[in-house]
């Protein structure tokens, strides 16, 4: 697939690039690619992407970071023709699958909202400063992934439930599927689905929805969103204060602080003071 790559940092033994992946063909598998060196791919946007290596397939979303081992062969299948944005770290000593990773050379982890925020903050700093503090933060994120639980390849009721949750949207007027409706759609009992979902993802269904919404909020703030009340409304929250309370509890900073750090007007100084 065609891609644009912007180098944000090169030094201290690794590189960081902003990659825009273009998928004009829609939901079909790409050609077979092979990574030139171990790398970690952090999500920036909400675009869903399936990744296949060997006989295994993973569903990736706005929360998913992917670790590729050296010379890993893989294929990609985007959900839509939209551009997918990623932050790619290559060459770091900690990059590459670790204990518990798939034997195919791919491991997939769900990031917490706090880790996503740190990733967005590092991306904002890298082009505007000498990169020392941001590079330290990127290195800590790579190390964090080494100890994060690995996600199983995409299969079964949990994978189908995640697909439904990713498709339902989050804006005002959006119909949110209940646990009973999700369970019926994937042919499981509500108890069995809820238990298996937490076992495989580490999150409840409600937490997974909430984290996806917070990922969307961070992406909007990074794109320059200034209207916090409008942002809360667009994401389906009853008020700005509701979104603010959820955001601060999950991320550890206020919406206003996140807007200053992540937005285009943010400076390296203000960002480094708050991450």
ChimeraX commands (.cxc) that place a marker at each C-alpha (Angstrom):
marker #1 position 0.00,0.00,0.00 radius 0.5
marker #1 position 1.26,3.53,-0.73 radius 0.5
marker #1 position 2.52,5.43,2.30 radius 0.5
marker #1 position 4.03,8.77,3.28 radius 0.5
marker #1 position 6.73,8.78,5.94 radius 0.5
marker #1 position 7.87,11.82,7.91 radius 0.5
marker #1 position 10.97,11.33,10.07 radius 0.5
marker #1 position 10.40,12.95,13.47 radius 0.5
marker #1 position 13.50,11.79,15.34 radius 0.5
marker #1 position 16.75,9.96,14.64 radius 0.5
marker #1 position 19.22,9.39,17.43 radius 0.5
marker #1 position 19.98,7.54,20.67 radius 0.5
marker #1 position 19.82,4.25,18.80 radius 0.5
marker #1 position 16.37,4.46,17.24 radius 0.5
marker #1 position 14.15,6.38,14.83 radius 0.5
marker #1 position 10.58,7.67,15.11 radius 0.5
marker #1 position 8.45,8.41,12.04 radius 0.5
marker #1 position 4.89,9.51,11.36 radius 0.5
marker #1 position 3.52,7.16,8.69 radius 0.5
marker #1 position 0.37,7.76,6.65 radius 0.5
marker #1 position -0.86,4.55,5.05 radius 0.5
marker #1 position -3.13,5.01,2.02 radius 0.5
marker #1 position -5.61,2.21,1.30 radius 0.5
marker #1 position -7.43,3.05,-1.94 radius 0.5
marker #1 position -8.51,-0.54,-2.60 radius 0.5
marker #1 position -10.69,-0.85,0.52 radius 0.5
marker #1 position -11.19,-4.06,2.55 radius 0.5
marker #1 position -8.93,-6.48,0.66 radius 0.5
marker #1 position -5.61,-7.99,1.68 radius 0.5
marker #1 position -2.43,-6.23,0.62 radius 0.5
marker #1 position 0.61,-7.83,-0.93 radius 0.5
marker #1 position 3.00,-9.63,1.41 radius 0.5
marker #1 position 5.43,-7.26,3.14 radius 0.5
marker #1 position 8.53,-8.02,5.20 radius 0.5
marker #1 position 9.80,-5.63,7.86 radius 0.5
marker #1 position 13.40,-4.55,7.37 radius 0.5
marker #1 position 14.04,-4.32,11.12 radius 0.5
marker #1 position 12.11,-4.77,14.39 radius 0.5
marker #1 position 9.62,-2.00,15.04 radius 0.5
marker #1 position 6.62,-0.87,17.08 radius 0.5
marker #1 position 3.61,0.75,15.43 radius 0.5
marker #1 position 1.57,3.04,17.71 radius 0.5
marker #1 position -1.94,4.08,16.60 radius 0.5
marker #1 position -2.69,7.75,15.97 radius 0.5
marker #1 position -6.09,7.52,14.29 radius 0.5
marker #1 position -9.28,5.52,14.62 radius 0.5
marker #1 position -9.03,3.53,11.38 radius 0.5
marker #1 position -9.45,-0.21,11.87 radius 0.5
marker #1 position -6.87,-2.46,10.25 radius 0.5
marker #1 position -6.48,-6.24,10.17 radius 0.5
marker #1 position -2.91,-7.60,10.30 radius 0.5
marker #1 position -2.08,-11.15,9.19 radius 0.5
marker #1 position 1.18,-13.00,9.76 radius 0.5
marker #1 position 1.39,-16.69,9.01 radius 0.5
marker #1 position -1.97,-18.26,9.85 radius 0.5
marker #1 position -2.88,-15.65,12.49 radius 0.5
marker #1 position -4.88,-12.44,12.08 radius 0.5
marker #1 position -5.22,-9.56,14.57 radius 0.5
marker #1 position -7.83,-6.82,14.63 radius 0.5
marker #1 position -6.19,-3.46,15.35 radius 0.5
marker #1 position -7.97,-0.25,16.34 radius 0.5
marker #1 position -7.33,3.14,17.93 radius 0.5
marker #1 position -5.99,1.43,21.08 radius 0.5
marker #1 position -3.73,-1.15,19.46 radius 0.5
marker #1 position 0.06,-1.09,19.30 radius 0.5
marker #1 position 1.81,-3.71,17.15 radius 0.5
marker #1 position 5.31,-5.11,17.66 radius 0.5
marker #1 position 7.03,-6.67,14.63 radius 0.5
marker #1 position 10.07,-8.88,15.00 radius 0.5
marker #1 position 12.98,-8.82,12.57 radius 0.5
marker #1 position 12.11,-10.01,9.03 radius 0.5
marker #1 position 8.45,-10.63,9.93 radius 0.5
marker #1 position 6.25,-11.20,6.87 radius 0.5
marker #1 position 2.73,-9.76,7.07 radius 0.5
marker #1 position -0.30,-8.53,5.13 radius 0.5
marker #1 position -2.72,-5.68,5.85 radius 0.5
marker #1 position -6.46,-5.31,5.28 radius 0.5
marker #1 position -8.00,-1.88,5.98 radius 0.5
marker #1 position -11.67,-1.54,6.82 radius 0.5
marker #1 position -12.13,1.47,4.54 radius 0.5
marker #1 position -10.17,3.50,2.02 radius 0.5
marker #1 position -9.33,6.10,4.69 radius 0.5
marker #1 position -5.74,7.10,5.47 radius 0.5
marker #1 position -4.37,5.39,8.61 radius 0.5
marker #1 position -1.90,7.38,10.70 radius 0.5
marker #1 position 0.71,5.65,12.87 radius 0.5
marker #1 position 3.79,6.50,14.90 radius 0.5
marker #1 position 6.50,3.98,14.02 radius 0.5
marker #1 position 9.53,3.34,16.25 radius 0.5
marker #1 position 12.35,1.28,14.73 radius 0.5
marker #1 position 15.80,0.27,15.87 radius 0.5
marker #1 position 15.17,0.52,19.61 radius 0.5
marker #1 position 16.85,-2.22,21.65 radius 0.5
marker #1 position 13.52,-3.18,23.26 radius 0.5
marker #1 position 11.61,-3.40,19.99 radius 0.5
marker #1 position 10.51,-6.84,18.86 radius 0.5
marker #1 position 8.34,-9.58,20.35 radius 0.5
marker #1 position 9.16,-10.64,23.89 radius 0.5
marker #1 position 8.12,-13.47,26.15 radius 0.5
marker #1 position 4.52,-14.46,25.42 radius 0.5
marker #1 position 4.52,-13.04,21.89 radius 0.5
marker #1 position 3.33,-14.98,18.87 radius 0.5
marker #1 position 5.88,-17.25,17.19 radius 0.5
marker #1 position 5.08,-15.46,13.92 radius 0.5
marker #1 position 7.05,-12.43,15.11 radius 0.5
marker #1 position 3.98,-10.26,15.77 radius 0.5
marker #1 position 2.57,-9.25,19.14 radius 0.5
marker #1 position -0.38,-6.94,19.69 radius 0.5
marker #1 position -1.19,-4.92,22.83 radius 0.5
marker #1 position -4.05,-2.64,23.86 radius 0.5
marker #1 position -2.77,0.69,25.18 radius 0.5
marker #1 position -4.29,2.43,28.17 radius 0.5
marker #1 position -5.67,5.98,27.70 radius 0.5
marker #1 position -2.73,7.26,29.77 radius 0.5
marker #1 position -0.23,5.54,27.48 radius 0.5
marker #1 position -2.03,6.89,24.41 radius 0.5
marker #1 position -1.81,10.40,25.83 radius 0.5
marker #1 position 1.92,10.01,26.44 radius 0.5
marker #1 position 2.34,8.82,22.85 radius 0.5
marker #1 position 0.44,11.83,21.45 radius 0.5
marker #1 position 2.44,14.19,23.69 radius 0.5
marker #1 position 5.73,12.72,22.50 radius 0.5
marker #1 position 4.65,13.04,18.87 radius 0.5
marker #1 position 3.80,16.71,19.42 radius 0.5
marker #1 position 7.22,17.44,20.94 radius 0.5
marker #1 position 9.47,15.59,18.52 radius 0.5
marker #1 position 9.38,17.97,15.51 radius 0.5
marker #1 position 9.61,21.13,17.68 radius 0.5
marker #1 position 12.50,20.45,20.07 radius 0.5
marker #1 position 15.83,18.65,20.14 radius 0.5
marker #1 position 13.77,15.57,20.97 radius 0.5
marker #1 position 15.66,14.51,24.11 radius 0.5
marker #1 position 12.68,14.47,26.49 radius 0.5
marker #1 position 10.30,13.14,23.86 radius 0.5
marker #1 position 12.76,10.40,22.89 radius 0.5
marker #1 position 12.98,9.35,26.55 radius 0.5
marker #1 position 9.19,9.19,26.64 radius 0.5
marker #1 position 9.06,7.11,23.45 radius 0.5
marker #1 position 11.61,4.71,24.91 radius 0.5
marker #1 position 9.50,4.36,28.06 radius 0.5
marker #1 position 6.43,3.57,25.94 radius 0.5
marker #1 position 8.33,0.85,24.07 radius 0.5
marker #1 position 9.43,-0.60,27.41 radius 0.5
marker #1 position 5.85,-0.40,28.69 radius 0.5
marker #1 position 4.64,-2.51,25.75 radius 0.5
marker #1 position 7.21,-5.18,26.57 radius 0.5
marker #1 position 5.32,-5.90,29.78 radius 0.5
marker #1 position 1.78,-5.30,28.52 radius 0.5
marker #1 position -0.56,-8.29,28.01 radius 0.5
marker #1 position -0.56,-9.64,24.47 radius 0.5
marker #1 position -3.83,-9.90,22.57 radius 0.5
marker #1 position -4.85,-13.21,21.04 radius 0.5
marker #1 position -5.23,-13.42,17.24 radius 0.5
marker #1 position -8.62,-12.37,15.90 radius 0.5
marker #1 position -11.18,-15.17,16.25 radius 0.5
marker #1 position -14.33,-16.16,18.09 radius 0.5
marker #1 position -17.09,-14.25,19.84 radius 0.5
marker #1 position -14.82,-11.62,21.41 radius 0.5
marker #1 position -13.39,-10.62,18.04 radius 0.5
marker #1 position -16.87,-10.32,16.54 radius 0.5
marker #1 position -18.04,-8.26,19.52 radius 0.5
marker #1 position -15.07,-5.89,19.12 radius 0.5
marker #1 position -15.92,-5.51,15.45 radius 0.5
marker #1 position -19.50,-4.56,16.34 radius 0.5
marker #1 position -18.34,-2.07,18.97 radius 0.5
marker #1 position -15.96,-0.45,16.49 radius 0.5
marker #1 position -18.79,-0.11,13.97 radius 0.5
marker #1 position -21.41,1.43,16.24 radius 0.5
marker #1 position -19.89,4.92,16.49 radius 0.5
marker #1 position -20.01,7.24,19.49 radius 0.5
marker #1 position -21.78,10.44,18.45 radius 0.5
marker #1 position -25.09,11.88,19.65 radius 0.5
marker #1 position -28.03,9.85,18.45 radius 0.5
marker #1 position -25.85,6.79,17.88 radius 0.5
marker #1 position -27.54,3.63,19.02 radius 0.5
marker #1 position -25.31,1.84,21.49 radius 0.5
marker #1 position -25.75,-1.92,21.60 radius 0.5
marker #1 position -26.60,-3.38,24.98 radius 0.5
marker #1 position -24.80,-6.38,26.43 radius 0.5
marker #1 position -27.80,-8.57,25.59 radius 0.5
marker #1 position -27.82,-7.34,21.99 radius 0.5
marker #1 position -24.08,-7.88,21.58 radius 0.5
marker #1 position -24.33,-11.36,23.06 radius 0.5
marker #1 position -27.20,-12.28,20.78 radius 0.5
marker #1 position -25.31,-10.96,17.73 radius 0.5
marker #1 position -22.31,-13.20,18.47 radius 0.5
marker #1 position -24.40,-16.20,19.62 radius 0.5
marker #1 position -23.23,-16.20,23.23 radius 0.5
marker #1 position -24.88,-15.62,26.59 radius 0.5
marker #1 position -24.32,-12.17,28.11 radius 0.5
marker #1 position -22.41,-13.71,31.03 radius 0.5
marker #1 position -20.16,-15.78,28.76 radius 0.5
marker #1 position -19.42,-12.85,26.43 radius 0.5
marker #1 position -18.67,-10.43,29.27 radius 0.5
marker #1 position -16.36,-12.95,30.96 radius 0.5
marker #1 position -14.51,-13.92,27.78 radius 0.5
marker #1 position -14.17,-10.29,26.67 radius 0.5
marker #1 position -12.45,-9.34,29.93 radius 0.5
marker #1 position -10.26,-12.46,29.82 radius 0.5
marker #1 position -9.03,-11.73,26.29 radius 0.5
marker #1 position -8.76,-7.92,26.37 radius 0.5
marker #1 position -8.29,-7.11,30.06 radius 0.5
marker #1 position -11.22,-4.69,29.77 radius 0.5
marker #1 position -14.94,-4.84,30.34 radius 0.5
marker #1 position -17.15,-4.05,27.36 radius 0.5
marker #1 position -17.96,-0.67,28.92 radius 0.5
marker #1 position -14.28,0.12,29.51 radius 0.5
marker #1 position -13.42,-0.80,25.92 radius 0.5
marker #1 position -16.10,1.58,24.60 radius 0.5
marker #1 position -14.91,4.29,26.95 radius 0.5
marker #1 position -11.28,3.89,25.92 radius 0.5
marker #1 position -12.20,4.12,22.23 radius 0.5
marker #1 position -14.03,7.38,22.91 radius 0.5
marker #1 position -11.08,8.79,24.82 radius 0.5
marker #1 position -8.78,7.81,21.95 radius 0.5
marker #1 position -11.08,9.76,19.61 radius 0.5
marker #1 position -10.99,12.73,21.98 radius 0.5
marker #1 position -7.17,12.74,21.98 radius 0.5
marker #1 position -7.04,12.49,18.21 radius 0.5
marker #1 position -9.43,15.44,17.88 radius 0.5
marker #1 position -7.38,17.50,20.34 radius 0.5
marker #1 position -4.19,16.66,18.44 radius 0.5
marker #1 position -5.90,17.79,15.23 radius 0.5
marker #1 position -6.60,21.19,16.79 radius 0.5
marker #1 position -10.05,20.84,18.33 radius 0.5
marker #1 position -10.73,23.83,20.62 radius 0.5
marker #1 position -14.44,23.41,21.42 radius 0.5
marker #1 position -14.49,21.03,24.38 radius 0.5
marker #1 position -18.27,21.21,24.81 radius 0.5
marker #1 position -18.73,20.33,21.14 radius 0.5
marker #1 position -16.20,17.53,21.47 radius 0.5
marker #1 position -18.12,16.03,24.39 radius 0.5
marker #1 position -21.38,16.26,22.43 radius 0.5
marker #1 position -19.84,14.65,19.34 radius 0.5
marker #1 position -18.52,11.72,21.39 radius 0.5
marker #1 position -21.88,11.06,23.04 radius 0.5
marker #1 position -21.23,12.49,26.52 radius 0.5
marker #1 position -24.02,14.40,28.23 radius 0.5
marker #1 position -21.79,17.41,28.97 radius 0.5
marker #1 position -18.26,18.74,28.86 radius 0.5
marker #1 position -17.94,18.18,32.60 radius 0.5
marker #1 position -18.90,14.51,32.15 radius 0.5
marker #1 position -16.23,13.98,29.49 radius 0.5
marker #1 position -13.77,15.97,31.60 radius 0.5
marker #1 position -14.32,13.80,34.65 radius 0.5
marker #1 position -13.94,10.57,32.66 radius 0.5
marker #1 position -10.87,11.93,30.86 radius 0.5
marker #1 position -9.10,13.07,34.02 radius 0.5
marker #1 position -9.76,9.79,35.82 radius 0.5
marker #1 position -8.47,7.66,32.92 radius 0.5
marker #1 position -5.66,9.86,31.57 radius 0.5
marker #1 position -4.51,11.76,34.65 radius 0.5
marker #1 position -4.76,15.29,33.19 radius 0.5
marker #1 position -7.64,17.67,32.53 radius 0.5
marker #1 position -9.15,18.23,29.10 radius 0.5
marker #1 position -7.79,21.78,29.14 radius 0.5
marker #1 position -4.27,20.57,29.88 radius 0.5
marker #1 position -4.55,17.94,27.13 radius 0.5
marker #1 position -5.73,20.57,24.67 radius 0.5
marker #1 position -2.69,22.76,25.44 radius 0.5
marker #1 position -0.22,19.87,25.25 radius 0.5
marker #1 position -1.59,18.00,22.24 radius 0.5
marker #1 position -2.90,20.83,20.08 radius 0.5
marker #1 position -0.92,22.43,17.25 radius 0.5
marker #1 position -0.38,25.56,19.35 radius 0.5
marker #1 position 1.26,23.55,22.15 radius 0.5
marker #1 position 4.94,24.20,22.78 radius 0.5
marker #1 position 7.62,21.75,23.73 radius 0.5
marker #1 position 8.00,23.51,27.08 radius 0.5
marker #1 position 4.33,23.25,28.04 radius 0.5
marker #1 position 4.17,19.66,26.87 radius 0.5
marker #1 position 7.22,18.53,28.81 radius 0.5
marker #1 position 5.82,20.10,31.95 radius 0.5
marker #1 position 2.65,18.05,31.86 radius 0.5
marker #1 position 3.45,14.51,30.68 radius 0.5
marker link #1:1,2 radius 0.2
marker link #1:2,3 radius 0.2
marker link #1:3,4 radius 0.2
marker link #1:4,5 radius 0.2
marker link #1:5,6 radius 0.2
marker link #1:6,7 radius 0.2
marker link #1:7,8 radius 0.2
marker link #1:8,9 radius 0.2
marker link #1:9,10 radius 0.2
marker link #1:10,11 radius 0.2
marker link #1:11,12 radius 0.2
marker link #1:12,13 radius 0.2
marker link #1:13,14 radius 0.2
marker link #1:14,15 radius 0.2
marker link #1:15,16 radius 0.2
marker link #1:16,17 radius 0.2
marker link #1:17,18 radius 0.2
marker link #1:18,19 radius 0.2
marker link #1:19,20 radius 0.2
marker link #1:20,21 radius 0.2
marker link #1:21,22 radius 0.2
marker link #1:22,23 radius 0.2
marker link #1:23,24 radius 0.2
marker link #1:24,25 radius 0.2
marker link #1:25,26 radius 0.2
marker link #1:26,27 radius 0.2
marker link #1:27,28 radius 0.2
marker link #1:28,29 radius 0.2
marker link #1:29,30 radius 0.2
marker link #1:30,31 radius 0.2
marker link #1:31,32 radius 0.2
marker link #1:32,33 radius 0.2
marker link #1:33,34 radius 0.2
marker link #1:34,35 radius 0.2
marker link #1:35,36 radius 0.2
marker link #1:36,37 radius 0.2
marker link #1:37,38 radius 0.2
marker link #1:38,39 radius 0.2
marker link #1:39,40 radius 0.2
marker link #1:40,41 radius 0.2
marker link #1:41,42 radius 0.2
marker link #1:42,43 radius 0.2
marker link #1:43,44 radius 0.2
marker link #1:44,45 radius 0.2
marker link #1:45,46 radius 0.2
marker link #1:46,47 radius 0.2
marker link #1:47,48 radius 0.2
marker link #1:48,49 radius 0.2
marker link #1:49,50 radius 0.2
marker link #1:50,51 radius 0.2
marker link #1:51,52 radius 0.2
marker link #1:52,53 radius 0.2
marker link #1:53,54 radius 0.2
marker link #1:54,55 radius 0.2
marker link #1:55,56 radius 0.2
marker link #1:56,57 radius 0.2
marker link #1:57,58 radius 0.2
marker link #1:58,59 radius 0.2
marker link #1:59,60 radius 0.2
marker link #1:60,61 radius 0.2
marker link #1:61,62 radius 0.2
marker link #1:62,63 radius 0.2
marker link #1:63,64 radius 0.2
marker link #1:64,65 radius 0.2
marker link #1:65,66 radius 0.2
marker link #1:66,67 radius 0.2
marker link #1:67,68 radius 0.2
marker link #1:68,69 radius 0.2
marker link #1:69,70 radius 0.2
marker link #1:70,71 radius 0.2
marker link #1:71,72 radius 0.2
marker link #1:72,73 radius 0.2
marker link #1:73,74 radius 0.2
marker link #1:74,75 radius 0.2
marker link #1:75,76 radius 0.2
marker link #1:76,77 radius 0.2
marker link #1:77,78 radius 0.2
marker link #1:78,79 radius 0.2
marker link #1:79,80 radius 0.2
marker link #1:80,81 radius 0.2
marker link #1:81,82 radius 0.2
marker link #1:82,83 radius 0.2
marker link #1:83,84 radius 0.2
marker link #1:84,85 radius 0.2
marker link #1:85,86 radius 0.2
marker link #1:86,87 radius 0.2
marker link #1:87,88 radius 0.2
marker link #1:88,89 radius 0.2
marker link #1:89,90 radius 0.2
marker link #1:90,91 radius 0.2
marker link #1:91,92 radius 0.2
marker link #1:92,93 radius 0.2
marker link #1:93,94 radius 0.2
marker link #1:94,95 radius 0.2
marker link #1:95,96 radius 0.2
marker link #1:96,97 radius 0.2
marker link #1:97,98 radius 0.2
marker link #1:98,99 radius 0.2
marker link #1:99,100 radius 0.2
marker link #1:100,101 radius 0.2
marker link #1:101,102 radius 0.2
marker link #1:102,103 radius 0.2
marker link #1:103,104 radius 0.2
marker link #1:104,105 radius 0.2
marker link #1:105,106 radius 0.2
marker link #1:106,107 radius 0.2
marker link #1:107,108 radius 0.2
marker link #1:108,109 radius 0.2
marker link #1:109,110 radius 0.2
marker link #1:110,111 radius 0.2
marker link #1:111,112 radius 0.2
marker link #1:112,113 radius 0.2
marker link #1:113,114 radius 0.2
marker link #1:114,115 radius 0.2
marker link #1:115,116 radius 0.2
marker link #1:116,117 radius 0.2
marker link #1:117,118 radius 0.2
marker link #1:118,119 radius 0.2
marker link #1:119,120 radius 0.2
marker link #1:120,121 radius 0.2
marker link #1:121,122 radius 0.2
marker link #1:122,123 radius 0.2
marker link #1:123,124 radius 0.2
marker link #1:124,125 radius 0.2
marker link #1:125,126 radius 0.2
marker link #1:126,127 radius 0.2
marker link #1:127,128 radius 0.2
marker link #1:128,129 radius 0.2
marker link #1:129,130 radius 0.2
marker link #1:130,131 radius 0.2
marker link #1:131,132 radius 0.2
marker link #1:132,133 radius 0.2
marker link #1:133,134 radius 0.2
marker link #1:134,135 radius 0.2
marker link #1:135,136 radius 0.2
marker link #1:136,137 radius 0.2
marker link #1:137,138 radius 0.2
marker link #1:138,139 radius 0.2
marker link #1:139,140 radius 0.2
marker link #1:140,141 radius 0.2
marker link #1:141,142 radius 0.2
marker link #1:142,143 radius 0.2
marker link #1:143,144 radius 0.2
marker link #1:144,145 radius 0.2
marker link #1:145,146 radius 0.2
marker link #1:146,147 radius 0.2
marker link #1:147,148 radius 0.2
marker link #1:148,149 radius 0.2
marker link #1:149,150 radius 0.2
marker link #1:150,151 radius 0.2
marker link #1:151,152 radius 0.2
marker link #1:152,153 radius 0.2
marker link #1:153,154 radius 0.2
marker link #1:154,155 radius 0.2
marker link #1:155,156 radius 0.2
marker link #1:156,157 radius 0.2
marker link #1:157,158 radius 0.2
marker link #1:158,159 radius 0.2
marker link #1:159,160 radius 0.2
marker link #1:160,161 radius 0.2
marker link #1:161,162 radius 0.2
marker link #1:162,163 radius 0.2
marker link #1:163,164 radius 0.2
marker link #1:164,165 radius 0.2
marker link #1:165,166 radius 0.2
marker link #1:166,167 radius 0.2
marker link #1:167,168 radius 0.2
marker link #1:168,169 radius 0.2
marker link #1:169,170 radius 0.2
marker link #1:170,171 radius 0.2
marker link #1:171,172 radius 0.2
marker link #1:172,173 radius 0.2
marker link #1:173,174 radius 0.2
marker link #1:174,175 radius 0.2
marker link #1:175,176 radius 0.2
marker link #1:176,177 radius 0.2
marker link #1:177,178 radius 0.2
marker link #1:178,179 radius 0.2
marker link #1:179,180 radius 0.2
marker link #1:180,181 radius 0.2
marker link #1:181,182 radius 0.2
marker link #1:182,183 radius 0.2
marker link #1:183,184 radius 0.2
marker link #1:184,185 radius 0.2
marker link #1:185,186 radius 0.2
marker link #1:186,187 radius 0.2
marker link #1:187,188 radius 0.2
marker link #1:188,189 radius 0.2
marker link #1:189,190 radius 0.2
marker link #1:190,191 radius 0.2
marker link #1:191,192 radius 0.2
marker link #1:192,193 radius 0.2
marker link #1:193,194 radius 0.2
marker link #1:194,195 radius 0.2
marker link #1:195,196 radius 0.2
marker link #1:196,197 radius 0.2
marker link #1:197,198 radius 0.2
marker link #1:198,199 radius 0.2
marker link #1:199,200 radius 0.2
marker link #1:200,201 radius 0.2
marker link #1:201,202 radius 0.2
marker link #1:202,203 radius 0.2
marker link #1:203,204 radius 0.2
marker link #1:204,205 radius 0.2
marker link #1:205,206 radius 0.2
marker link #1:206,207 radius 0.2
marker link #1:207,208 radius 0.2
marker link #1:208,209 radius 0.2
marker link #1:209,210 radius 0.2
marker link #1:210,211 radius 0.2
marker link #1:211,212 radius 0.2
marker link #1:212,213 radius 0.2
marker link #1:213,214 radius 0.2
marker link #1:214,215 radius 0.2
marker link #1:215,216 radius 0.2
marker link #1:216,217 radius 0.2
marker link #1:217,218 radius 0.2
marker link #1:218,219 radius 0.2
marker link #1:219,220 radius 0.2
marker link #1:220,221 radius 0.2
marker link #1:221,222 radius 0.2
marker link #1:222,223 radius 0.2
marker link #1:223,224 radius 0.2
marker link #1:224,225 radius 0.2
marker link #1:225,226 radius 0.2
marker link #1:226,227 radius 0.2
marker link #1:227,228 radius 0.2
marker link #1:228,229 radius 0.2
marker link #1:229,230 radius 0.2
marker link #1:230,231 radius 0.2
marker link #1:231,232 radius 0.2
marker link #1:232,233 radius 0.2
marker link #1:233,234 radius 0.2
marker link #1:234,235 radius 0.2
marker link #1:235,236 radius 0.2
marker link #1:236,237 radius 0.2
marker link #1:237,238 radius 0.2
marker link #1:238,239 radius 0.2
marker link #1:239,240 radius 0.2
marker link #1:240,241 radius 0.2
marker link #1:241,242 radius 0.2
marker link #1:242,243 radius 0.2
marker link #1:243,244 radius 0.2
marker link #1:244,245 radius 0.2
marker link #1:245,246 radius 0.2
marker link #1:246,247 radius 0.2
marker link #1:247,248 radius 0.2
marker link #1:248,249 radius 0.2
marker link #1:249,250 radius 0.2
marker link #1:250,251 radius 0.2
marker link #1:251,252 radius 0.2
marker link #1:252,253 radius 0.2
marker link #1:253,254 radius 0.2
marker link #1:254,255 radius 0.2
marker link #1:255,256 radius 0.2
marker link #1:256,257 radius 0.2
marker link #1:257,258 radius 0.2
marker link #1:258,259 radius 0.2
marker link #1:259,260 radius 0.2
marker link #1:260,261 radius 0.2
marker link #1:261,262 radius 0.2
marker link #1:262,263 radius 0.2
marker link #1:263,264 radius 0.2
marker link #1:264,265 radius 0.2
marker link #1:265,266 radius 0.2
marker link #1:266,267 radius 0.2
marker link #1:267,268 radius 0.2
marker link #1:268,269 radius 0.2
marker link #1:269,270 radius 0.2
marker link #1:270,271 radius 0.2
marker link #1:271,272 radius 0.2
marker link #1:272,273 radius 0.2
marker link #1:273,274 radius 0.2
marker link #1:274,275 radius 0.2
view
